[in-house]
Amino acid sequence: MSRGYLTTAATRQESERSPRFAWTLNELSGALGDLGLFIPIVVSLIVINGMDPSRLLTTFGIFFVANGLAFGIPLPVEPMKEIAGVAIANGYAPETIMLAGIFAGAIILVLTLTGLLTRIQRLVPISVVRGIQMGLGISLAVKGLTMISKTPLLGLDSITLAVLSALFISASFRRRFPAALALAIAGAAIALTIHPEAMREENGFGLMIPALMFPLTADVFTSLNLALAQIPLTVTNSLIATSGLLHTRYGDKAPKIKSIGKSIGLMSLVSPLIGGIGMCHGAGGVAAWHRFGAKTGGSMIMFGAALLSLGIFAGGFVTGVMQAFPLSILGTLLLFVAFELARQSRDIRRPMDWVVVLATALVGFAYNLLVGVLIGLLITYLLWLRESRKGR
C-alpha cells in the first residue's frame, strides 16, 4: 500500500475523530488563511462597484456562522468569483451584481433539487477532479507571485517581508503555531502604520442594522449573463472539486454535493436581499483553512462572528485596513494555498491518469475550468477506449 494513500487515510481518520466545534487559536488561524482570496475581491467590490462595506461584511458573517453550525467542518464562504471579476472589470452597479447572484442561486438550486448535479458529479472521474484542483492551484500561485512582484525589495510591504512570511509559515507547521493569525495581526498593524487615517472615527465606525432591500434598478440582461457565466465555475470548483477535497479531508463527516449545492443556492438567493452578493464555497478556501489549522465548525463561527461584528459596527474601518493590507503577506498566503491544492494529486498513481490531471489543470489555467474539464473528460474517454480495444 502506498505512502500517499496511508497519509490520506490517516488524515481522514483524524478528521472523523475530531469534534464538530473547537475554539482554539489554530482554528481561528485557519479561518484567516483565506485572506489572500477574500480581501482583494471584497475591497474591489466596495471601492470600484460601490457596494456597502457594512452590508457586505455582515452578510458574509451571517453565512459563515450558518454554515459552521450546519456542517461542523470548515466550509468557507466566498464571493462568486466570475460574477465579481467581470463586475469589477466593468464597474457594474451594486444592484446588477446582487441580481446576478439571485439568478445564479436559483440555477444552482434547480440543478441540485432535480438531481442533475449528482449525475454530473458521477460523470467526472477523480483524475479530472484532481486536475481542477491543480489548475486552481496554478492560478492562485500566479496570483500570489503577481501580488508579491508589485512590492519593492525592502520595506514594510516588500519582497523581503514575503520571504520572511514564507519562512515563518513553514516553521509554524512543524510546531502547530497559528501562523495565519499572527500574519493577519502583523498585516493589520502594517496597514494602520501606512494609513493611520483609517483609525479616525468618521472613517467607518457606527451602527448598521441589516434590512431587506431589492435590486429593482438592476440591468436584468447583464445580471443574467453574469449568472450564466458563473455556473460552470460553480459546478466545477465550488461543487465537484470542493466535494472531492472535503471527502479526502473529512471522510464521512463531509457533506454530500447535494447539501453543498443547497447551501450555495440558498446563500445566493438570500444574501443580495440584505445587500450582499452571490456566494459559494471553493476548493481553494477549504485547502487554505485546513492548511492553516482549521478542522472544525468552530473556525467558521468565530470568523463569521468577527465579520458580523465588524460589519455592524465598523464596516468602513475594516475596508480601510483591507485596502492597505500588505500584498506581500496576501501573496505568500496564496502560495501556500496553491501548494495545498496541488499536492492533493499525490493519490494519482497511473501515468495515464497523470496525463488527464495535467491536461485538465493546464487547459483550465490557460482558458477556464469548464474547458479544462471537457478536455480532461475527452482524454479519459479516449484512453478508456484504447484500453478496451487492447483487452479484446
C-alpha positions in Angstrom: 0.0 0.0 0.0 1.4 3.4 -1.0 2.5 6.1 1.4 0.3 8.7 -0.3 -2.8 6.6 0.4 -1.8 6.0 4.0 -1.3 9.7 4.5 -4.8 10.4 3.1 -6.4 7.7 5.1 -4.7 8.9 8.3 -5.8 12.4 7.7 -9.4 11.3 7.1 -9.5 9.1 10.3 -8.1 12.1 12.4 -10.8 14.4 10.9 -13.6 11.8 11.6 -12.5 11.6 15.3 -12.3 15.4 15.8 -15.2 17.3 17.4 -17.7 19.3 15.4 -16.6 22.5 17.2 -13.3 23.6 18.8 -12.4 27.1 20.0 -8.6 27.3 19.7 -6.1 29.8 18.2 -5.3 27.3 15.5 -9.0 27.2 14.5 -9.0 31.0 14.2 -5.7 31.0 12.4 -7.1 28.6 9.8 -10.0 31.0 9.2 -7.5 33.7 8.2 -5.6 31.5 5.8 -8.0 32.5 3.0 -7.4 36.3 3.3 -5.4 36.3 0.0 -8.6 35.3 -1.8 -11.1 37.2 0.3 -9.6 40.6 0.7 -8.9 41.6 -2.9 -12.3 40.7 -4.2 -14.2 42.4 -1.3 -12.2 45.6 -1.4 -12.6 45.9 -5.1 -16.4 45.4 -4.9 -16.5 48.2 -2.3 -14.1 50.6 -3.9 -14.9 50.1 -7.6 -18.5 49.0 -7.6 -19.7 51.0 -4.6 -21.1 48.1 -2.6 -21.9 48.9 1.0 -19.0 47.6 3.2 -21.1 47.1 6.3 -23.8 45.1 4.5 -21.2 43.1 2.6 -19.3 42.1 5.7 -22.5 41.4 7.6 -23.9 39.0 5.0 -20.6 37.1 4.9 -20.7 36.9 8.7 -24.2 35.5 8.8 -23.5 32.7 6.3 -20.1 31.8 7.8 -21.9 31.2 11.2 -24.8 29.4 9.5 -22.6 27.0 7.6 -20.4 26.4 10.6 -23.4 25.4 12.6 -24.9 23.3 9.8 -21.8 21.3 8.8 -19.5 21.3 11.8 -16.4 21.5 9.5 -14.6 24.3 7.7 -16.6 25.1 4.5 -15.5 28.7 3.8 -17.9 31.1 2.1 -16.5 33.0 -0.9 -17.8 35.6 -3.3 -18.9 34.2 -6.7 -15.6 34.9 -8.4 -16.8 35.0 -12.1 -19.6 37.4 -11.3 -17.3 39.5 -9.1 -14.4 39.5 -11.6 -16.5 40.6 -14.6 -18.4 43.2 -12.5 -15.2 44.7 -11.1 -13.6 44.9 -14.5 -16.7 46.7 -15.9 -17.7 48.7 -12.9 -21.3 47.4 -12.7 -23.7 48.8 -10.2 -24.3 47.0 -6.9 -28.0 46.2 -7.9 -26.8 44.4 -11.1 -24.3 42.4 -9.1 -26.9 41.5 -6.5 -29.5 40.3 -9.1 -26.8 38.2 -10.8 -26.3 36.4 -7.5 -30.0 35.7 -7.2 -30.1 34.3 -10.7 -27.1 32.1 -10.1 -28.5 30.8 -6.8 -31.8 29.9 -8.5 -30.0 28.0 -11.2 -27.8 26.0 -8.7 -30.9 25.2 -6.7 -32.7 23.8 -9.8 -29.6 21.7 -10.7 -29.4 20.4 -7.1 -33.1 19.7 -6.5 -33.6 17.9 -9.8 -30.7 15.6 -9.2 -28.8 16.8 -12.3 -25.9 18.0 -10.1 -25.4 14.5 -8.6 -25.5 13.0 -12.1 -22.8 15.4 -13.4 -20.6 14.6 -10.4 -20.8 10.8 -11.2 -19.5 11.5 -14.8 -16.4 13.2 -13.5 -13.5 10.8 -12.6 -11.1 11.5 -9.8 -8.3 12.4 -12.2 -10.3 15.2 -13.6 -11.2 16.4 -10.1 -7.5 16.5 -9.2 -6.9 18.4 -12.4 -9.4 21.0 -11.4 -7.7 21.4 -8.1 -4.3 21.6 -9.6 -5.4 24.1 -12.2 -6.9 26.3 -9.4 -3.6 25.9 -7.5 -1.6 27.1 -10.5 -3.9 30.2 -10.8 -3.5 31.0 -7.2 0.3 30.6 -7.3 0.4 33.0 -10.3 -1.8 35.5 -8.5 0.3 35.3 -5.3 3.5 35.8 -7.2 2.0 38.8 -9.1 1.0 40.4 -5.7 4.5 39.9 -4.3 6.1 41.2 -7.5 4.3 44.5 -7.1 6.1 45.3 -3.9 9.7 46.7 -3.6 12.6 44.6 -2.4 12.8 46.3 1.0 10.2 48.0 3.2 7.1 47.4 5.4 5.4 45.7 2.4 8.1 44.1 0.3 9.6 41.0 -1.2 11.7 40.7 1.9 8.5 40.6 4.0 7.1 37.9 1.7 10.3 35.7 2.2 10.1 36.2 5.9 6.4 35.3 5.9 7.1 32.2 3.9 9.8 31.1 6.3 7.6 31.8 9.3 4.7 29.8 7.9 7.0 26.9 7.0 8.4 26.8 10.6 5.0 27.1 12.2 3.6 24.0 10.5 6.1 21.8 12.5 5.1 23.5 15.8 1.3 23.9 15.1 1.7 27.6 15.6 -1.2 29.8 14.3 0.8 31.4 11.6 -2.1 33.0 9.6 -3.4 34.6 12.8 0.0 36.1 13.6 0.4 37.3 10.0 -3.1 38.8 9.9 -2.3 40.8 13.1 1.1 41.9 11.6 -0.6 42.9 8.3 -3.2 44.9 10.1 -0.6 46.7 12.1 1.4 47.5 9.0 -1.7 48.7 7.2 -2.5 51.1 10.1 1.1 52.3 10.1 0.9 53.1 6.4 -2.6 54.6 6.6 -3.2 55.8 10.2 -6.2 57.8 8.9 -8.2 54.6 8.9 -8.4 54.9 12.7 -10.4 58.1 12.6 -14.0 57.7 13.8 -15.5 59.3 10.8 -13.9 56.7 8.5 -16.4 53.9 9.2 -17.4 53.4 12.9 -21.1 53.3 13.6 -24.2 51.1 13.9 -25.6 49.4 10.8 -28.8 47.3 11.2 -29.4 44.8 8.4 -32.6 45.4 6.4 -34.3 43.9 3.4 -33.6 45.6 0.0 -34.5 44.7 -3.5 -32.3 45.2 -6.7 -35.1 47.0 -8.6 -32.8 49.1 -10.7 -30.6 46.3 -11.8 -29.8 45.7 -15.5 -31.6 42.4 -15.8 -29.9 41.3 -19.1 -26.4 41.9 -17.7 -27.3 40.2 -14.5 -28.5 37.1 -16.3 -25.3 37.0 -18.5 -23.2 37.3 -15.3 -25.1 34.4 -13.7 -24.8 32.1 -16.7 -21.0 32.8 -16.9 -20.7 31.9 -13.2 -22.4 28.5 -13.4 -19.6 26.4 -15.0 -17.1 27.7 -12.4 -19.5 27.0 -9.6 -20.3 23.4 -10.8 -16.6 22.5 -11.3 -14.8 24.3 -8.5 -17.4 25.1 -5.8 -19.2 21.8 -6.1 -17.3 19.0 -7.7 -13.8 19.9 -6.7 -14.9 21.1 -3.2 -16.9 18.0 -2.6 -13.9 15.8 -3.6 -11.5 17.7 -1.3 -13.9 17.6 1.6 -14.3 13.9 1.3 -10.5 13.5 1.2 -10.1 15.6 4.3 -13.1 14.7 6.4 -14.3 11.4 5.2 -17.9 10.5 6.3 -18.2 13.9 8.0 -18.0 15.7 4.6 -21.4 16.9 3.3 -22.7 15.4 0.1 -22.6 17.5 -3.1 -26.3 18.0 -2.9 -26.0 19.6 0.6 -23.3 21.9 -0.8 -25.5 22.8 -3.7 -28.4 23.7 -1.5 -26.1 25.9 0.7 -24.8 27.8 -2.4 -28.2 28.2 -3.8 -29.8 29.5 -0.6 -26.9 31.8 0.2 -27.0 33.4 -3.2 -30.8 33.9 -3.1 -30.8 35.4 0.4 -27.6 37.4 0.6 -28.4 40.0 -2.1 -31.7 40.8 -0.4 -29.8 42.3 2.6 -27.1 44.0 0.5 -24.7 41.1 -0.2 -23.7 39.3 -3.3 -23.9 35.7 -4.7 -21.9 33.4 -2.5 -20.3 30.0 -3.0 -17.8 27.6 -1.4 -14.5 26.7 -3.0 -11.7 24.2 -3.0 -9.2 27.0 -2.5 -10.9 28.1 0.7 -11.1 24.6 2.0 -7.4 23.9 1.3 -6.4 27.2 2.9 -8.4 26.8 6.1 -7.3 23.2 6.6 -3.6 24.0 5.8 -3.5 26.8 8.4 -5.1 24.9 11.2 -8.9 24.9 11.0 -10.5 21.5 11.4 -14.0 22.1 12.9 -17.0 24.3 12.5 -15.7 26.5 15.4 -13.4 28.2 12.9 -16.4 29.2 10.8 -18.4 30.5 13.7 -15.5 32.5 15.2 -14.7 34.1 11.8 -18.3 34.7 11.0 -19.0 36.3 14.4 -16.0 38.6 13.8 -17.2 39.7 10.4 -20.7 40.2 11.7 -19.5 42.4 14.5 -17.2 44.4 12.2 -19.9 44.8 9.6 -22.5 46.1 12.1 -20.1 48.4 14.0 -17.0 49.2 11.8 -17.5 48.4 8.1 -15.7 51.4 6.8 -12.8 51.0 9.2 -12.3 47.4 8.1 -12.4 48.5 4.4 -9.6 51.0 5.1 -7.4 48.3 6.7 -8.2 45.9 3.8 -7.1 48.5 1.2 -3.8 49.0 2.9 -3.1 45.3 3.8 0.4 44.2 2.7 0.3 42.5 -0.7 3.4 40.6 0.3 1.6 38.7 3.1 -1.5 38.1 1.0 0.6 36.8 -1.9 2.5 34.5 0.4 -0.7 33.0 1.9 -1.9 32.3 -1.7 1.3 30.4 -2.5 0.8 28.1 0.4 -2.8 27.5 -0.5 -1.7 26.7 -4.1 0.7 24.2 -2.8 -2.0 22.6 -0.7 -4.3 22.2 -3.7 -1.6 20.9 -6.0 -0.5 18.2 -3.5 -3.9 16.6 -3.5 -2.9 14.9 -6.7 -0.4 12.7 -4.7 -3.0 9.9 -4.7 -2.8 9.7 -8.5 -0.7 6.7 -9.5 -1.1 5.6 -13.1 0.8 7.6 -15.8 -2.4 7.7 -17.9 -4.3 9.4 -15.1 -1.5 11.9 -14.7 -2.0 12.8 -18.4 -5.6 13.6 -17.6 -4.7 15.6 -14.4 -2.1 17.7 -16.2 -4.2 18.3 -19.3 -7.2 19.4 -17.2 -5.0 21.6 -15.0 -3.1 23.4 -17.8 -6.1 23.9 -20.1 -8.2 25.1 -17.1 -5.5 27.5 -16.1 -4.9 28.8 -19.7 -8.6 29.1 -20.6 -11.2 28.3 -18.0 -12.1 25.4 -15.7 -15.1 24.2 -17.9 -12.9 23.8 -21.0 -10.3 22.0 -18.8 -12.9 19.6 -17.6 -14.2 18.9 -21.1 -10.6 18.2 -22.3 -10.0 16.0 -19.3 -13.2 14.0 -19.9 -12.3 13.7 -23.6 -8.8 12.3 -22.9 -10.3 10.0 -20.2 -12.7 8.6 -22.7 -10.1 8.1 -25.4 -7.7 6.3 -23.0 -10.6 4.1 -21.8 -11.5 3.3 -25.5 -7.8 2.4 -26.2 -7.6 0.1 -23.2 -10.9 -1.6 -24.0 -9.7 -2.3 -27.6 -6.4 -3.8 -26.3 -8.4 -6.1 -24.0 -10.3 -7.7 -26.9 
